[in-house]
Amino acid sequence: MNVRRISAVAQKEWREIVRDKVFFSLAFIVPVAMMILLGYGLSLDVENIPLTIVDDDRSAMSRDYAYRFIGSRYFDFKGYTAHERDLRVLLTDNRVRAAIIIPPDFEKNLLAGRPSAVQTLIDGTFPFRAQTTKGYIIAINSAVNMDLMADHLSRAKGISIQKAHELLRPVILETRYLYNQSLKSIWSLAPKLIMLILMISPPFLTALGVVREKESGSIYNIYVSTVSRAEFLIGKLFPYLAISLVNALILFLLATGLFGAPFKGSVLVFFASTLVYVCCTTGIGLVASVFVRTQTAAMIVTSIITLVPAVLYSGVLIPVFSLEKTAQVVAHLLPAMYYTNIVTACFLKGIGIAYFWQDILVLAGYAAALMLLGYLMFRKRTSS
């Protein structure tokens, strides 16, 4: 294996990347743009839910009940609605996502010691948001019930409100959130976006770079040259590995600096793991390039085999343990899930390599297998 020939192939590939403005944009601008757009556009936080209230009682207690929702940061109050029949239009037009209907005699029933049924309408077109909205409403309603019972007990026994609350809550539940104390979805998403972008960008660049040689006919110069198959592939892939590592550094800085995601692990271990992952995704592009002859086909094939698995089976949006059994098996057969475990551990949990060395080992196995497969399938012909 001749180092000079490898260097010549790598320099040639770098010049072509720099010379082609579209390819240069795909290499350096698109990954950064994806990180910014997805980081700001993708959020799992459920807040500022458009809400309206129908108050058919119009009493002091009904207003106090309504203010519990109006003053919550989880709801964006859009004003009172006069009639229940008007809610269908508001919900259909997406002007509100939830509505609370306070019945007549709300205050009268409560003062008489009778329950009063409050109706809630929630837009169920987004099940996750609907379930979360339901949780918020139940929590606020429970707080109201607790205050009413505490007030009644306080007056009945002549004790303080605080003492009444203590008597009504003999078991106090204290919750502590680990790893992401503020429950900011971007802190969890930003590291996973690094995984997603590095799953998409390196295979695209590699597949397009190799197929471009076929499409332009310059691949035949390699076929008749003294450059061996291994020398050509190493020289061809080295610039894309280097570009991907530079992108990984930029994405890391965006995740920590722009989006504020905490990084608690080892920087050295993180980038060493990233190098293994990038070798793996580059190998995907190499294997894909063997089966296609045009850059359009290369883009379609790489998008199918990288984008869909990276989004659905990696844990970006849905935890792997929440998937069905068959989907969990698929997730464990794909490299994205293993790197997601690594970035989560390095960013949020701050645990060392002793806890995720098996994930690195699996990625290394993927990388070796893909590179070997690409090498074996790439045939260096003498003529065509």
C-alpha positions in Angstrom: 0.0 0.0 0.0 1.5 3.3 -1.2 0.9 6.3 1.0 1.7 8.7 -1.8 -1.0 7.3 -4.0 -3.5 7.4 -1.1 -2.5 11.1 -0.5 -2.9 11.9 -4.2 -6.4 10.4 -4.3 -7.4 12.2 -1.1 -6.1 15.6 -2.5 -7.9 15.1 -5.7 -11.1 14.4 -3.8 -10.7 17.4 -1.6 -10.1 19.7 -4.6 -13.3 18.4 -6.2 -15.3 19.0 -3.0 -14.0 22.6 -2.8 -14.5 23.3 -6.5 -18.2 22.1 -6.5 -20.2 24.7 -4.7 -23.2 22.4 -4.2 -21.1 19.6 -2.8 -19.2 22.1 -0.6 -22.6 23.3 0.8 -23.7 19.7 1.4 -20.5 19.1 3.3 -20.3 22.1 5.6 -23.4 24.3 5.4 -26.3 21.8 5.3 -25.3 20.0 8.6 -25.1 23.3 10.5 -28.4 24.5 9.0 -30.1 21.2 9.9 -28.9 21.5 13.5 -30.2 25.0 13.8 -33.5 24.4 12.1 -34.3 21.1 13.9 -33.0 22.5 17.2 -35.4 25.5 17.1 -38.2 23.8 15.3 -38.4 20.4 17.1 -39.7 20.6 20.6 -41.4 18.1 22.9 -42.3 20.7 25.5 -46.1 21.0 25.9 -46.7 24.6 27.0 -48.8 27.6 26.0 -51.8 25.4 25.1 -54.6 27.5 23.6 -57.5 27.4 26.0 -60.9 28.8 26.3 -63.4 28.6 29.2 -67.2 28.6 29.2 -68.4 29.9 32.6 -72.1 29.2 32.9 -72.1 29.9 36.6 -70.3 33.3 36.6 -69.8 33.2 40.4 -66.8 34.1 42.5 -65.9 30.4 42.9 -66.2 29.7 39.2 -63.9 32.7 38.4 -61.4 31.5 41.0 -61.5 28.0 39.4 -61.0 29.5 36.0 -58.1 31.7 37.1 -56.2 28.5 38.1 -56.0 27.7 34.4 -55.6 31.2 33.2 -52.6 31.9 35.4 -50.8 28.6 34.5 -47.8 28.8 32.2 -49.0 25.6 30.5 -52.1 27.3 29.0 -52.5 30.3 26.7 -55.9 31.7 27.6 -57.8 32.9 24.5 -60.7 34.4 26.4 -64.1 33.3 27.6 -66.6 31.7 25.2 -70.2 32.7 25.7 -71.9 29.5 24.6 -70.9 25.8 24.6 -72.1 25.5 21.0 -69.4 27.9 19.8 -66.6 25.5 21.0 -66.9 23.2 18.0 -65.9 26.0 15.6 -63.0 27.1 17.8 -61.7 23.5 18.1 -62.2 22.7 14.5 -60.3 25.8 13.4 -57.5 25.1 15.8 -57.9 28.4 17.5 -58.0 26.5 20.8 -56.8 23.0 21.7 -58.7 22.7 25.0 -61.9 24.0 26.5 -63.3 23.9 30.1 -67.0 24.1 30.7 -68.0 25.2 34.2 -71.7 24.3 34.8 -74.5 26.4 36.3 -74.8 26.2 40.1 -71.1 25.4 40.4 -70.7 27.6 43.5 -74.1 26.6 44.9 -73.3 22.9 44.7 -69.8 23.3 46.3 -71.1 25.4 49.2 -73.8 22.8 49.8 -71.2 20.0 49.9 -72.3 18.5 46.7 -69.9 17.6 43.8 -70.0 19.7 40.7 -69.0 18.1 37.3 -66.7 20.3 35.1 -66.4 19.2 31.5 -63.2 19.3 29.6 -62.8 19.1 25.8 -59.3 18.4 24.4 -58.2 18.2 20.8 -57.0 14.6 20.3 -55.4 15.0 16.9 -52.0 14.9 18.6 -52.3 12.1 21.1 -49.1 12.9 23.0 -50.0 16.5 23.5 -53.6 15.6 24.3 -52.5 13.2 27.1 -50.1 15.8 28.5 -52.8 18.4 28.4 -55.1 16.1 30.2 -52.4 15.6 32.9 -52.1 19.4 33.4 -55.9 19.8 33.8 -56.1 16.9 36.2 -53.2 18.3 38.3 -54.8 21.8 38.5 -58.2 20.3 39.3 -56.7 18.2 42.0 -55.0 21.2 43.5 -58.4 23.0 43.6 -60.1 20.0 45.3 -57.3 19.9 47.9 -57.7 23.6 48.7 -61.4 23.3 49.0 -61.2 20.4 51.4 -58.4 22.1 53.4 -60.6 25.2 53.7 -63.6 23.2 54.8 -61.5 21.2 57.3 -59.9 24.3 58.6 -63.2 26.0 59.4 -64.8 22.8 60.8 -61.9 22.0 63.3 -60.6 25.5 63.8 -57.1 24.8 62.6 -54.8 26.6 60.2 -55.0 26.0 56.4 -51.4 24.6 56.5 -52.3 22.1 59.3 -55.4 21.1 57.3 -53.3 20.5 54.2 -50.9 18.3 56.3 -53.9 16.2 57.6 -55.3 15.7 54.1 -51.9 14.6 52.8 -50.5 12.1 55.2 -48.1 10.8 52.4 -46.1 13.5 50.7 -44.6 12.6 47.4 -41.3 14.4 46.6 -40.1 14.0 43.0 -36.5 14.7 41.9 -35.6 14.7 38.2 -32.2 13.3 37.4 -29.9 14.3 34.5 -32.3 16.9 33.1 -33.6 18.8 36.2 -35.3 21.5 34.2 -37.0 19.0 31.9 -36.0 21.0 28.9 -36.6 18.9 25.8 -33.8 20.7 23.8 -31.3 19.4 26.4 -32.3 15.9 25.4 -32.8 16.6 21.7 -29.7 18.6 20.9 -27.2 15.6 21.6 -29.5 13.3 19.6 -29.6 15.7 16.7 -25.8 15.2 16.4 -26.5 11.5 16.0 -29.2 12.2 13.4 -27.2 14.6 11.3 -24.1 12.4 11.4 -26.2 9.5 10.3 -27.4 11.5 7.2 -24.5 13.6 6.1 -21.5 11.2 5.9 -23.4 8.5 3.9 -24.8 11.2 1.5 -21.3 12.7 0.9 -19.6 9.3 0.5 -22.2 7.8 -1.8 -22.4 10.9 -4.0 -18.6 11.2 -4.1 -18.1 7.6 -5.3 -21.1 7.6 -7.7 -20.0 10.9 -9.2 -16.9 9.1 -10.4 -19.1 6.6 -12.2 -21.5 9.2 -13.6 -18.7 11.3 -15.0 -16.7 8.4 -16.3 -13.6 9.3 -14.4 -13.8 6.0 -12.5 -12.2 4.4 -15.5 -9.1 6.3 -14.9 -8.8 4.6 -11.6 -9.6 1.2 -13.2 -6.6 1.5 -15.5 -4.2 3.1 -13.0 -1.7 1.5 -10.7 -3.8 2.6 -7.7 -5.0 -0.4 -5.8 -8.6 -0.9 -4.7 -7.7 -0.3 -1.0 -5.6 2.8 -1.9 -8.4 4.3 -3.9 -11.1 3.7 -1.2 -8.9 4.9 1.7 -8.0 8.1 -0.3 -11.5 8.5 -1.4 -13.1 8.2 2.1 -10.5 10.1 4.1 -11.7 13.6 3.2 -15.3 12.6 4.1 -14.2 11.2 7.4 -12.3 14.4 8.1 -15.2 16.6 7.1 -17.6 14.6 9.3 -15.3 15.0 12.3 -15.2 18.8 11.7 -19.0 18.8 11.5 -19.2 16.8 14.7 -17.1 19.4 16.5 -19.3 22.2 15.1 -22.5 20.4 16.1 -21.1 19.8 19.5 -20.4 23.5 19.9 -23.9 24.4 18.7 -25.5 21.9 21.1 -23.6 23.2 24.1 -23.3 26.8 23.2 -26.4 27.7 21.2 -28.9 25.4 22.8 -27.3 25.2 26.2 -27.2 21.4 26.5 -25.0 20.4 29.5 -22.0 18.2 28.7 -21.0 16.2 31.8 -18.8 13.4 30.3 -15.4 13.1 28.8 -14.7 15.1 25.6 -12.0 12.7 24.6 -14.3 9.7 24.9 -17.1 11.4 23.2 -15.0 12.3 20.1 -13.4 8.9 20.0 -16.8 7.3 20.0 -17.9 9.8 17.3 -15.0 8.8 15.1 -16.1 5.2 15.3 -19.7 6.2 14.5 -18.6 8.3 11.6 -16.6 5.4 10.2 -19.8 3.4 10.5 -22.0 5.9 8.7 -19.4 6.5 6.0 -19.3 2.7 5.5 -23.0 2.9 4.9 -22.5 5.4 2.1 -19.7 3.3 0.6 -21.9 0.2 0.5 -24.8 2.2 -1.0 -22.6 3.6 -3.7 -21.8 0.1 -5.0 -25.4 -0.6 -6.0 -26.2 2.7 -7.8 -24.9 4.5 -10.8 -26.4 8.0 -10.6 -26.2 10.6 -7.9 -30.0 10.9 -7.8 -30.3 7.2 -7.1 -27.5 7.5 -4.5 -29.5 10.3 -2.7 -32.7 8.2 -2.7 -31.1 5.0 -1.5 -29.1 6.7 1.3 -32.1 8.7 2.5 -34.1 5.5 2.8 -31.5 3.5 4.7 -30.4 6.3 7.0 -33.1 8.9 7.6 -36.0 6.6 8.5 -34.1 4.3 10.9 -32.3 7.3 12.5 -35.7 9.0 13.3 -37.9 6.0 14.2 -35.6 3.4 15.7 -32.9 5.4 17.5 -34.7 6.9 20.5 -34.8 10.4 19.2 -38.5 10.9 19.5 -39.7 7.6 21.1 -37.6 5.7 23.7 -36.6 2.3 22.3 -38.0 0.5 25.4 -41.5 2.0 24.5 -41.4 0.5 21.0 -43.2 -2.8 20.2 -41.1 -5.9 20.5 -40.5 -6.2 16.7 -39.5 -2.6 16.5 -37.1 -3.1 19.4 -35.4 -5.9 17.6 -35.1 -3.6 14.5 -33.6 -0.8 16.7 -31.0 -3.2 18.1 -30.0 -4.2 14.5 -29.2 -0.6 13.5 -26.2 1.5 14.6 -28.2 4.7 15.4 -29.5 3.4 18.7 -26.0 2.6 20.1 -24.7 6.1 19.3 -27.8 7.7 20.9 -26.9 5.8 24.1 -23.4 7.2 24.0 -24.4 10.9 23.4 -27.1 10.7 26.1 -24.5 9.2 28.5 -21.9 11.8 27.7 -24.1 14.9 27.6 -26.7 14.4 30.3 -25.7 11.5 32.6 -21.9 12.2 32.7 -21.1 8.5 33.0 -17.8 7.0 31.8 -16.9 4.6 29.1 -17.3 1.6 31.5 -21.1 2.0 31.1 -21.3 2.2 27.3 -18.2 0.3 26.0 -20.4 -2.3 24.6 -22.2 0.3 22.4 -18.8 1.4 21.1 -17.8 -2.2 20.4 -21.0 -2.7 18.4 -20.4 0.4 16.4 -16.8 -0.7 15.8 -18.1 -4.0 14.5 -20.6 -2.3 12.2 -17.8 0.0 10.9 -15.4 -2.9 10.2 -18.1 -5.0 8.6 -19.4 -2.2 6.4 -15.9 -1.1 5.3 -15.0 -4.7 4.5 -18.2 -5.3 2.6 -17.7 -2.1 0.6 -14.1 -3.1 -0.2 -15.2 -6.6 -1.4 -18.0 -5.3 -3.5 -16.0 -2.6 -5.2 -14.4 -4.2 -8.2 -11.4 -2.6 -9.9 -11.8 -3.4 -13.6 -9.2 -2.9 -16.2 -11.5 -1.8 -18.9 -15.2 -1.3 -19.7 
